[in-house]
Amino acid sequence: MYAVDNIGSNVMQGGSRRSAIYASLNWQHEDIFSFLKAKNWDEQLIVPGVTHWDAKQANFNHKAPLDMTNISVNYDDSALLGEDGGDFTLRQSPVFLENCRQAMMTGEPGFSFNFGDKENETLRNACTEVTSEDDSDVCNLGSVNLGNIDSIDELRAVVSLASKFLVCGTLRADLPYDKVYKVREKNRRLGLGLMGIHEWLLKRGKRYEVDDELRGWLEVYRSESEQSANAHCDRLFISRPVAYRAIAPTGSIGILASTTTGIEPLFAVAFKRRFLTDGTKWKYQYVIDATADHLIKETGCKPESIETALDLASDYERRIKFQADVQDYVDMSISSTINLPAWGTRGNDEASVGRFANTLARFAPRLRGFTCYPDGSRGGQPLTRVDYHEAQKHKGVEYEEIDICDISGKGGTCGS
C-alpha cells in the first residue's frame, strides 16, 4: 500500500491534484485494527511534538502516510451471520464499531458491503459505484440529468437512447490490452447513472427523500435501461450486459450541466472554494452554487429554504436511507459521501458512535458501500459554507490566502 501510494504522489495531475488510489482489507484480516488507524495523522509523529496532521495543515503538499489512497474495509456475508446463523451482528462487531468511530473522526476507512450474490464483487473504489469480481473488467459509464427532464415519458425515451449509446461504446472504445477486450466481451458492463436528483426534488418543492413519485421514475430508469440495452444487444448479435446501472461521481459534469451531482444533495447554497495554483499558492473565490442560483432567480426559491448536504449533516439517517432507497434500483453501486459535523461536536462525538453504528448496520444489507466526511477532518479542505448574501458581494473576485480572510478574520487557511 505504501509503495503504490508513493508512486501516486509522483504522478499527481497538474502536480497538485491528489491521486485516486484505493486499498482495502477484509474485516477478518489479521492486520485489520492496524489498517483501521493507518490514516490517523494526528497520532503519527514526524518529530517530537509535530504530527503529520500539523504538517498537513501548515502545508497541503506535505506527504502524509497514504494521503494519495482511499481505504475501505470489506464486509462479506460472514459479518451478518450470528451464532444461530441468522442474527444480524454487524453492530456487535468490534471491527465494525471501530470502523464507524474512525470514519466519524477522520472519514476513513470507508465501508464496502458485499453480501449475497454480490459477495465476490470487491474490485472497486471506496465509493463503490462500479463493482466486479473479474480482473481487467471495464464499465462504460454515462449519466442522465434527471433535473432537466420534465416528464416520465421523456425519461423513458432518454434512458432508452442512453442505454443503446452505451452498448455501442462497448464495441467502439479502444482498450489498453487484450484481456480487457476479452472480459468486456464476456460482461459488456454498462453503468448508466443519474445526476440532478436533488434538483428534481427542489423543483417540485420536495424534501430530500425518495417518495412515491420518485420511486415511479426510478422504476422506469431500472426497467427501461435493461429492456433497451438487451434488445439492442440482440439486434447486434452480441452478448447482453451483466450489469446496467451505476451512479458514478459526477462532480465535473454536474458543474458543466449546472445541476446537482449524482444522488448528492446540494452541498451549500454559497461557499468559499479554495484552489492551488502552481502547486504552491492557495487562492479562493466566493461561489454561489449554479443550481441554487437558478432556483432562487427563476423560481423564487428562498436561499434559506434549500436543504443542503451541510444542513443534513446532523440528519445522517435521512442521507443513508436515501442512498439505500435509490440503491434498490441500481444493480451496481452509488458514489455518495455523507457529510458529518466535525468530530467532537454535537452529534459527532464518542457518545454518538453507538447510535451511528446501529443506524448504518440497519441499512448495510441494502447498500453496496458507504463513505462519510466529517467537517475539517482532512487538510486542504476545498469548500467552506458562507452566507448567500455575503457571497453575492464578493462573487467573481479571486483572493490569495496571504490576505486577511473575510470569514475567519485572519490569514493562513481561510475558514479554519
C-alpha positions in Angstrom: 0.0 0.0 0.0 2.8 2.4 0.9 4.7 1.6 -2.3 1.7 2.3 -4.5 0.8 5.4 -2.6 4.3 6.8 -3.1 4.1 6.2 -6.8 0.8 8.1 -6.8 2.3 11.1 -5.1 4.7 11.5 -8.0 2.1 11.3 -10.8 -0.5 13.7 -9.5 -2.5 15.6 -12.1 -1.1 19.0 -12.6 1.4 18.5 -9.7 -1.3 19.3 -7.1 -4.4 17.2 -7.5 -4.2 14.0 -5.4 -4.2 10.6 -7.0 -7.3 8.4 -6.6 -5.8 5.1 -5.3 -7.9 2.5 -3.4 -6.8 -0.1 -0.9 -8.9 -2.4 1.3 -8.8 -5.3 3.7 -11.4 -7.9 4.6 -12.9 -7.3 8.0 -11.4 -10.5 9.4 -7.9 -9.8 8.2 -5.3 -10.2 11.0 -4.0 -6.7 10.4 -7.4 -5.1 10.4 -7.0 -3.0 13.6 -3.7 -1.5 12.4 -5.4 -0.8 9.0 -8.3 1.0 10.6 -5.9 3.6 12.1 -3.5 3.8 9.1 -4.5 7.4 8.3 -4.7 8.7 11.9 -2.3 11.5 11.0 -2.9 13.3 14.4 -1.3 10.3 16.1 1.7 9.9 13.8 4.8 11.9 14.8 7.3 13.4 12.4 9.4 14.8 15.1 8.6 15.1 18.8 5.6 17.4 19.2 4.8 17.6 15.5 2.4 15.2 13.8 1.6 14.6 10.1 -1.7 16.4 10.8 0.1 19.5 11.9 2.4 19.5 8.9 -0.6 18.9 6.5 -2.5 21.8 8.0 0.6 24.1 7.5 1.4 22.8 4.0 -1.1 20.9 1.9 1.7 19.4 -0.2 3.2 17.7 2.9 3.3 13.9 2.2 1.3 12.3 4.9 1.0 8.5 5.1 -1.4 7.1 2.4 -2.7 10.6 1.5 -3.0 9.5 -2.1 -5.0 6.4 -1.1 -8.6 6.0 -0.1 -9.0 3.0 2.2 -12.0 0.8 2.9 -13.0 -2.3 4.9 -14.7 -5.2 3.0 -17.6 -6.8 4.8 -19.0 -10.1 3.4 -21.8 -12.5 4.4 -19.9 -13.7 7.5 -20.3 -10.3 9.0 -24.1 -10.7 9.0 -24.4 -14.2 10.5 -24.8 -14.7 14.2 -24.2 -17.9 16.2 -27.7 -19.0 15.2 -26.9 -18.5 11.5 -29.3 -15.6 11.0 -28.9 -12.9 13.7 -27.7 -9.6 12.3 -24.4 -9.0 14.1 -22.6 -6.1 12.3 -23.5 -3.7 15.1 -21.9 -6.1 17.7 -18.6 -6.4 15.7 -15.6 -4.7 17.4 -14.2 -4.1 13.9 -17.4 -2.5 12.6 -17.7 -0.3 15.7 -14.1 0.9 15.4 -14.6 1.4 11.7 -17.5 3.7 12.5 -15.5 5.6 15.1 -12.7 6.1 12.7 -15.0 7.2 9.8 -16.7 9.7 12.2 -13.3 11.1 13.2 -11.3 11.1 10.0 -13.6 10.0 7.2 -11.7 6.7 6.7 -11.7 3.8 6.3 -14.9 3.6 4.2 -17.2 0.6 4.1 -17.5 -1.9 1.3 -20.6 -4.1 1.7 -20.5 -7.4 -0.3 -23.5 -9.6 0.6 -25.4 -12.4 -1.1 -24.8 -12.9 -4.8 -22.5 -9.8 -4.7 -20.1 -11.3 -2.1 -17.2 -11.6 -4.6 -17.6 -8.1 -6.1 -14.9 -6.4 -4.3 -12.9 -4.9 -7.2 -13.9 -1.3 -6.8 -13.0 2.1 -5.3 -14.1 3.4 -1.9 -17.4 4.9 -3.2 -18.0 1.5 -4.9 -20.0 2.8 -7.9 -18.5 0.1 -10.2 -18.5 -3.5 -8.9 -16.9 -6.6 -10.4 -15.3 -9.9 -9.4 -13.3 -10.1 -12.7 -9.8 -8.9 -13.1 -9.4 -6.4 -16.0 -13.1 -5.6 -16.2 -14.3 -2.3 -17.7 -17.5 -0.4 -17.5 -19.0 2.1 -20.0 -20.4 4.9 -17.9 -22.8 7.7 -18.7 -25.3 9.9 -16.7 -28.8 11.1 -17.3 -29.6 14.6 -16.0 -32.8 14.0 -14.1 -33.1 17.6 -13.2 -33.5 18.6 -16.8 -36.3 16.0 -17.6 -39.9 17.2 -17.3 -42.0 14.0 -17.7 -41.7 10.3 -17.1 -42.3 9.7 -20.8 -39.3 11.9 -21.6 -37.3 9.9 -19.0 -38.2 6.6 -20.7 -37.0 7.9 -24.1 -33.8 9.4 -22.8 -32.9 6.2 -20.8 -33.6 4.1 -23.8 -31.4 6.1 -26.1 -28.6 6.4 -23.5 -28.6 2.7 -22.9 -28.2 1.9 -26.6 -25.4 4.5 -26.9 -23.5 2.8 -24.0 -23.9 -0.6 -25.7 -22.4 0.9 -28.9 -19.5 2.2 -26.8 -18.6 -1.4 -25.8 -18.0 -2.1 -29.5 -16.1 1.0 -30.4 -13.9 2.1 -27.4 -10.2 1.4 -27.6 -8.8 -0.6 -24.6 -5.3 -0.9 -23.2 -4.6 -4.6 -23.6 -6.1 -7.9 -24.8 -7.5 -9.3 -21.6 -9.7 -6.2 -21.2 -11.2 -6.8 -24.6 -12.0 -10.4 -23.6 -13.6 -9.5 -20.3 -15.6 -6.7 -21.8 -16.9 -9.1 -24.4 -18.0 -11.5 -21.7 -19.5 -8.9 -19.3 -20.4 -5.9 -21.5 -20.8 -4.0 -18.3 -22.9 -0.7 -18.6 -23.1 2.0 -15.9 -26.0 4.3 -16.8 -26.3 6.7 -13.9 -28.3 9.6 -12.7 -27.5 13.1 -11.7 -29.6 16.1 -10.8 -31.8 14.1 -8.5 -31.8 16.8 -5.8 -32.6 19.5 -8.4 -35.5 17.3 -9.5 -36.7 17.3 -5.9 -36.2 21.0 -5.3 -38.1 22.0 -8.4 -41.1 20.1 -7.1 -40.8 21.5 -3.6 -39.9 18.2 -2.1 -37.7 17.2 0.9 -34.6 15.1 0.3 -36.3 11.7 0.4 -37.5 9.1 -2.0 -41.3 9.4 -2.2 -43.8 7.5 -4.4 -43.3 9.8 -7.4 -39.6 9.5 -7.4 -39.9 5.7 -7.0 -42.0 5.6 -10.1 -39.3 7.5 -12.1 -36.6 5.2 -10.7 -38.6 2.1 -11.7 -38.7 3.5 -15.3 -34.9 4.1 -15.1 -34.4 0.5 -14.0 -36.7 -1.3 -16.3 -36.0 0.7 -19.5 -32.3 0.6 -19.1 -32.4 -3.2 -19.1 -35.0 -3.7 -21.8 -33.4 -1.2 -24.2 -29.9 -2.5 -23.7 -30.9 -6.1 -24.1 -33.0 -5.5 -27.2 -30.1 -3.5 -28.8 -27.6 -6.3 -28.0 -29.9 -8.9 -29.5 -30.3 -6.7 -32.6 -26.5 -6.6 -33.0 -26.0 -10.3 -32.1 -23.7 -9.5 -29.2 -23.7 -10.6 -25.5 -26.1 -9.0 -23.1 -24.7 -6.9 -20.3 -24.2 -8.4 -16.8 -25.0 -5.0 -15.3 -26.7 -1.9 -16.4 -26.7 0.9 -13.9 -24.1 2.7 -11.7 -24.3 6.2 -10.2 -20.7 7.4 -10.6 -19.1 10.6 -9.3 -20.4 13.4 -11.5 -18.6 16.4 -10.0 -17.2 17.9 -13.2 -20.1 17.0 -15.5 -22.5 18.2 -12.8 -20.8 21.6 -12.9 -20.9 21.7 -16.7 -24.7 20.8 -16.6 -25.3 23.2 -13.7 -27.1 20.6 -11.7 -26.6 18.6 -8.5 -24.2 15.7 -8.6 -25.4 12.1 -8.6 -27.8 11.5 -5.7 -26.0 14.1 -3.5 -27.9 17.0 -2.0 -26.7 20.4 -2.9 -23.5 20.9 -0.9 -24.2 24.5 0.0 -26.1 27.4 -1.5 -22.9 29.5 -1.3 -19.4 28.6 -0.4 -15.8 29.6 -0.4 -13.8 27.5 -2.9 -10.0 27.1 -2.2 -7.7 26.0 -5.0 -4.0 25.6 -5.5 -2.1 27.4 -8.3 1.4 26.5 -9.4 1.3 23.7 -6.8 2.3 26.2 -4.1 -0.1 29.1 -3.7 -3.6 28.9 -2.3 -6.3 31.2 -3.7 -10.0 31.3 -3.0 -13.2 32.6 -4.5 -16.8 33.1 -3.3 -19.1 30.9 -5.2 -22.9 30.7 -5.4 -23.9 27.2 -6.5 -25.2 27.3 -10.1 -28.3 25.2 -9.4 -29.2 27.2 -6.3 -28.7 30.4 -8.2 -31.0 29.2 -10.9 -33.7 28.1 -8.5 -33.5 31.3 -6.5 -33.7 33.6 -9.6 -36.1 31.6 -11.8 -38.5 30.0 -9.3 -38.3 32.5 -6.3 -37.0 29.8 -4.0 -35.6 31.2 -0.8 -31.9 30.5 -0.1 -32.7 29.5 3.5 -35.3 27.0 2.4 -32.9 24.9 0.4 -31.8 21.7 2.2 -28.1 21.2 1.7 -25.6 18.5 2.5 -24.3 20.6 5.4 -27.9 21.0 6.7 -28.3 17.3 6.6 -25.0 16.6 8.3 -27.0 16.5 11.6 -29.6 14.1 10.0 -27.3 11.4 8.6 -30.0 8.7 8.9 -32.0 10.5 6.2 -28.9 10.6 3.9 -28.2 6.9 4.5 -31.9 6.0 3.9 -32.0 8.0 0.7 -28.9 6.1 -0.6 -30.4 2.7 0.3 -33.8 3.6 -1.3 -32.0 4.6 -4.6 -29.7 1.6 -4.4 -32.8 -0.7 -4.6 -33.0 0.4 -8.3 -29.2 0.3 -9.1 -27.6 -3.0 -9.8 -24.0 -1.9 -9.3 -23.4 0.9 -6.9 -23.6 4.6 -5.9 -20.9 7.1 -5.4 -22.0 9.2 -2.4 -20.3 10.8 0.6 -22.3 11.8 3.6 -21.3 14.9 5.4 -21.0 14.9 9.2 -20.3 17.7 11.7 -16.7 18.0 12.9 -15.6 15.3 15.3 -16.1 16.4 18.9 -19.1 18.5 18.2 -22.8 17.8 19.0 -24.0 14.7 17.0 -20.5 13.5 16.2 -18.6 12.6 19.2 -17.7 9.5 21.3 -21.2 9.3 22.7 -22.7 9.2 19.2 -20.7 6.3 17.9 -23.1 3.5 19.0 -26.1 5.2 17.5 -24.3 5.8 14.2 -23.1 2.2 14.1 -26.7 0.9 14.8 -28.1 3.1 12.0 -25.5 2.1 9.4 -25.8 -1.5 10.4 -29.5 -1.4 9.8 -29.2 -0.1 6.3 -26.0 -2.0 5.4 -27.7 -5.0 3.7 -29.3 -2.6 1.2 -26.1 -0.7 0.5 -23.0 -1.6 -1.6 -20.7 0.9 0.1 -20.6 3.9 2.4 -18.3 6.8 2.9 -18.6 9.9 5.1 -16.7 13.2 5.6 -16.6 14.9 9.0 -16.1 18.6 8.6 -12.5 19.7 8.7 -11.2 16.1 9.0 -8.5 16.5 6.3 -6.1 19.2 5.5 -6.7 21.3 2.4 -10.5 21.1 2.6 -11.6 22.9 -0.6 -15.1 24.1 0.3 -16.4 26.1 3.2 -20.0 27.3 3.5 -20.6 31.0 3.6 -23.7 33.2 3.7 -25.5 33.6 0.4 -25.7 37.4 0.6 -22.0 37.6 1.7 -21.0 35.5 -1.3 -23.0 37.8 -3.6 -20.8 40.8 -2.5 -17.6 39.0 -3.4 -18.7 36.9 -6.4 -16.2 36.8 -9.2 -13.3 38.2 -7.1 -10.2 36.0 -6.7 -8.3 36.2 -3.4 -4.9 35.0 -2.2 -4.8 33.4 1.2 -1.9 35.5 2.4 -4.6 38.2 2.8 -6.8 38.5 5.8 -9.8 36.3 5.3 -13.3 37.8 5.4 -14.6 34.7 7.0 -12.1 34.0 9.8 -10.6 37.4 10.2 -7.1 36.0 9.9 -4.6 35.0 7.4 -3.5 31.5 6.5 -6.0 28.8 5.8 -9.2 30.8 5.3 -12.2 29.5 7.2 -10.2 27.4 9.7 
